[in-house]
Structure formats: C-alpha cells, structure tokens
Amino acid sequence: PLLLTTWLAIDYATNFLHGNQMAYQLSFPWIPSIGVSYHVGADGLSVPLLFLTALLTTLGLYYSARVIRKREKEFFLLFQLLATGMFGVFVSLDLILFYVFWEIGLVPMYFLIGIWGNPKDRPQYAAIKFFLYTLAGSIFMLLAMIGVYLSTGTFDILKAAQMGVWANAPTFAMLSFWAFFIAFAIKVPSFPFHTWLPDAHTAAPTAGSVILAGVLLKLGVYGMLRVLLTLFPGQFAHFGWIVALLGVIGIVYGAFVSLAQTDLKRLIAYSSVSHMGYILLGIGAVAVALNMKDVKGATESAAMAFNGAGLQMFMHGIITGALFFLVGVIYERAHTRDLKVFGGLSAIVPVYYATMMFAGFASLGLPGLAGFWAEFFTFRGAFGIVPWLSVIAVVGIVITAAYILYRIIQSLFLGEYSPKRWDHWTTVFGEHADGPTDMAFFEKVTLWPLVVLMIILGLWPTPLLMYFNEAASNILSNLHF
C-alpha cells in the first residue's frame, strides 16, 4: 500500500493537479434497485490521507511484528482489515459504500483494544466504550443518508451535491445536517463527545494508538469536508460558528487537561483532543465564510483555513503517531507511563531523547517543524473570519508548550536519574536490564521516517500544500446551495 499510495501521490501531482476534478473514478452498479453503486475516486483532499494511512499502517505492522507476543496472526489480520476500512472511506463517493467502509474499521479496533490492550488499563471497558460511542454515531449517519436519498433519489455524493435540493426542505436539511455532524463529531472526537478517546488510547496496543490518533480520528473531519460541506453548504454556513466554537473549546480544554495528566499516554491522548480542535476551527471558519462572500478577503481566508485544516490532518498524523510510538518505546522497558517516577534520562538514552524532542517541538508548533505550518494557515484563515474565537484559541498554543516542555521533556529527561526508583527495567525484548536502554534498530526504523517528514514538511510544506489547495479550490467553487 505504501508504494501504491506514493505512486498515486506522484501521478496525481503530475497529471491531475489543477484539473479541478475528481480523479481515478471507478463506478459500477452495486445494488441498482436502490441506486447504490461502487463509486470511488480520489482528489487533493484524499490523496495525502491515503498516503498517511499507508505510511502509519506500514510502520505499525513493522513495529508490531517485534512487540506483539500473543495471537500474532489474528492481530495482523485485524490490523489489515482496519486499514482496508480506512482506505475505503477516503475513496468512497457513494454514501452507502462510505458507510460500509466506515463500519469495517469499527470491529477490528474493538478487538485490537479488547484483546491486545494493556491489562492494567481496563481494555474491555475501553473497547466497549469506543464501540458504543462510534456505533451511536453510525446510527445518526445512517438516518441522515436515508434522508439524502429521500430528497435526491441517489446515494452518490457528487450527484446529490449537484442537485442542491435542500432549499425546498430547510427543516429536513437541518436535521440531516446535524445527524451527520454528530456522527462525525464523535469520531473526531469533538468536545463534548470526546470521553471515549483517552480510555481507548490508554488501553490500546502501541500500533493501535498510532492508527487511532493518526488516521481514525481524521475520518470524522474528512467526513465533514467531503459530505457536510459538499451536501449541506447552506446549513454548514449557518451553523459553522458552532463548529468553530466547539473547536476552540476542544483546543483550550484539551490543552489544560493534558497539562494535568501524569500518565504519558493519557496526556498525548488529550493532546489529540486539543489538536483536532484546530481542524474544527479551520473547518468552521470555512463554513462561516460561505455567508461572507461580499466581505473583502473572506474567500482568501476561507482557502487559508481549508489549507490549515488539511495540513493539520496530515501533520497531526505523523507527529502524534510518532509520540505514541515513543510512549511504546519507554513502556516496553520501564513498564510504567507514570511521569512522576521518571527523570534524568537525557544522558542515558540520548537517541530516544533527541527523537522525543523533535516530536514534542513539532507538536507545539515550533517554526521549522511540521506542526508550525498547520497552525499558521489555520489561524491566518480563521482570524479573517472568526477573529474572537481565534484569539481565544491562541491560549491553547501557550498551554501546549507548557505540557510539552514541563510534563513531557522535564519529567522524562531532566533532573537527576535515581536508580533506586527502579528494579524492573527490561530490554524491549523482555530481558532483564540493569537500567534504561536506548532505542533498538527496529524502533529507529519505525520512528525516523516520521521525524524526517516533520523536518522536510516543516522547511518545505509546498508539496503537501498543493494537494489541499487544489481540494479547497475544487470543493469551494462547486458548492450548490
């Protein structure tokens, strides 16, 4: 998949960029009696996410091959099935097909958490909570899809978008919009639907957390851009400020709660709530701008906010994916994630220290690393549309710096190392060790590609930006109210 998606990205940039169209379309009848078809395609929004999915899946499989020690065949089968669902969502252009792939990813993650999760973290409880939350959202989505079909006579996203029939049924459109939004907001997860995420992350195996944060959360915001913005532009424009507000609440709330955590994995889980809030702020700003076309600079700001949301989807995937891999690295040795008992590791595990510094600084948005450009474009766009919400959201950046520097860097690496705290260090392979050991070769192979991407995209985001800029131009210029 990684080679195929790399070729796809290169081919799309070479042959379809600036074509203002959906590329690689394949469509044939699936259930003709109700108008369901197998309709897939890719554009500037989905191509980067397909590459991200392939990259994190490949690294997750490689890492898991060396740390999963029970029921390996079942683990890898479920992991591949999960990847299939994620790939399918990003290329589906039929609502029923979209729904099928959306649900395919639900069951494998349930078992990955429940069977291979950390026994200390109530994996069965976390798996059931994840399943019930997501299933509840899926029910809302199914109802909304039926509403679209009753109004348009088709499940095809592109055909339904061209009809623009919602003007004659505003109440029906509003109900369908909110049903879709709840389904997507649960997956993001947006405040106040976020409570399943910390439990799922804490209990999940390392590769499961990487995929959950890096890709699965993106399904929700992808759905908002592909389905909500395309099918319900009028409703989204009217309620966009609520989406932006929920994003700002998530940014600030997630950052403050992260600062209060002493469990490293739970801290990074809450940081995802905060970072996904930036995407919601950007998407909400894009929606609000649809009613501001007469305001000078609103169209440009909307494009900037769209680009920022797209960049944040990709950048958060590689950065938080790396952070969860790094949690796995230290947990396999120390068998604890309690930040209160660490300290002084910088001189003992210098490679791990350097890798964590890169990922941590990228997460807080340091210029020159990947996270900076996502936040820059999001705020540049949002300030021109929802300025007061953007000002409040800046608080999240300050608190993010606090929990990265104080909670993670200082707690893990600074201060004095005390051997008396430890009598249970092991190597990554489970053998007894007299103290912490630095990253093994397979861990470097897993993490360093992500670090390299953080640096390259931090210095030169243009290759990624051109895809999302194309998507912004294509989607925003073809909305039918």
Secondary structure as the mmCIF struct_conf table of DSSP 4:
data_model
#
loop_
_struct_conf.conf_type_id
_struct_conf.id
_struct_conf.beg_label_comp_id
_struct_conf.beg_label_asym_id
_struct_conf.beg_label_seq_id
_struct_conf.end_label_comp_id
_struct_conf.end_label_asym_id
_struct_conf.end_label_seq_id
HELX_RH_AL_P HELX_RH_AL_P1 LEU A 2 ASN A 15
TURN_TY1_P TURN_TY1_P1 PHE A 16 HIS A 18
BEND BEND1 GLY A 19 GLY A 19
BEND BEND2 GLN A 21 GLN A 21
STRN STRN1 ALA A 23 ILE A 31
HELX_RH_3T_P HELX_RH_3T_P1 PRO A 32 ILE A 34
TURN_TY1_P TURN_TY1_P2 GLY A 35 GLY A 35
STRN STRN2 VAL A 36 ALA A 42
TURN_TY1_P TURN_TY1_P3 GLY A 44 LEU A 45
HELX_RH_AL_P HELX_RH_AL_P2 SER A 46 VAL A 67
BEND BEND3 LYS A 70 ARG A 71
HELX_RH_AL_P HELX_RH_AL_P3 GLU A 72 VAL A 91
STRN STRN3 SER A 92 SER A 92
STRN STRN4 ASP A 94 ASP A 94
HELX_RH_AL_P HELX_RH_AL_P4 LEU A 95 ILE A 104
TURN_TY1_P TURN_TY1_P4 GLY A 105 GLY A 105
HELX_RH_AL_P HELX_RH_AL_P5 LEU A 106 TRP A 116
BEND BEND4 GLY A 117 GLY A 117
HELX_RH_3T_P HELX_RH_3T_P2 PRO A 119 ASP A 121
HELX_RH_AL_P HELX_RH_AL_P6 PRO A 123 THR A 152
BEND BEND5 GLY A 153 GLY A 153
STRN STRN5 ASP A 156 ASP A 156
HELX_RH_AL_P HELX_RH_AL_P7 ILE A 157 MET A 163
HELX_RH_3T_P HELX_RH_3T_P3 VAL A 165 ASN A 168
HELX_RH_AL_P HELX_RH_AL_P8 PRO A 170 LYS A 187
TURN_TY1_P TURN_TY1_P5 VAL A 188 PRO A 189
HELX_LH_PP_P HELX_LH_PP_P1 SER A 190 SER A 190
TURN_TY1_P TURN_TY1_P6 PHE A 191 PRO A 192
BEND BEND6 PHE A 193 PHE A 193
TURN_TY1_P TURN_TY1_P7 THR A 195 THR A 195
HELX_RH_AL_P HELX_RH_AL_P9 TRP A 196 ALA A 203
BEND BEND7 ALA A 204 ALA A 204
HELX_RH_AL_P HELX_RH_AL_P10 THR A 206 ILE A 211
HELX_RH_PI_P HELX_RH_PI_P1 LEU A 212 LEU A 216
HELX_RH_AL_P HELX_RH_AL_P11 LEU A 217 GLY A 223
HELX_RH_PI_P HELX_RH_PI_P2 MET A 224 LEU A 228
HELX_RH_AL_P HELX_RH_AL_P12 LEU A 229 LEU A 231
HELX_RH_AL_P HELX_RH_AL_P13 PRO A 233 LEU A 259
TURN_TY1_P TURN_TY1_P8 ALA A 260 ALA A 260
STRN STRN6 ASP A 263 ASP A 263
HELX_RH_AL_P HELX_RH_AL_P14 LEU A 264 ALA A 289
TURN_TY1_P TURN_TY1_P9 LEU A 290 ASN A 291
TURN_TY1_P TURN_TY1_P10 LYS A 293 ASP A 294
BEND BEND8 VAL A 295 VAL A 295
TURN_TY1_P TURN_TY1_P11 LYS A 296 GLY A 297
HELX_RH_AL_P HELX_RH_AL_P15 ALA A 298 ALA A 334
BEND BEND9 HIS A 335 HIS A 335
STRN STRN7 ASP A 338 ASP A 338
HELX_RH_3T_P HELX_RH_3T_P4 LEU A 339 VAL A 341
TURN_TY1_P TURN_TY1_P12 SER A 346 ILE A 348
BEND BEND10 VAL A 349 VAL A 349
HELX_RH_AL_P HELX_RH_AL_P16 PRO A 350 SER A 363
TURN_TY1_P TURN_TY1_P13 LEU A 364 GLY A 365
TURN_TY1_P TURN_TY1_P14 PRO A 367 GLY A 368
BEND BEND11 LEU A 369 LEU A 369
HELX_RH_AL_P HELX_RH_AL_P17 ALA A 370 PHE A 383
TURN_TY1_P TURN_TY1_P15 GLY A 384 ILE A 385
BEND BEND12 VAL A 386 VAL A 386
HELX_RH_AL_P HELX_RH_AL_P18 PRO A 387 ALA A 402
HELX_RH_PI_P HELX_RH_PI_P3 TYR A 403 GLN A 410
HELX_RH_AL_P HELX_RH_AL_P19 SER A 411 PHE A 413
BEND BEND13 LEU A 414 GLY A 415
HELX_RH_3T_P HELX_RH_3T_P5 PRO A 419 ARG A 421
BEND BEND14 ASP A 423 ASP A 423
STRN STRN8 THR A 426 THR A 426
TURN_TY1_P TURN_TY1_P16 VAL A 428 PHE A 429
BEND BEND15 GLY A 430 GLY A 430
STRN STRN9 HIS A 432 HIS A 432
BEND BEND16 ASP A 434 GLY A 435
HELX_RH_AL_P HELX_RH_AL_P20 PHE A 441 LEU A 459
HELX_RH_AL_P HELX_RH_AL_P21 THR A 462 LEU A 476
TURN_TY1_P TURN_TY1_P17 SER A 477 ASN A 478
#
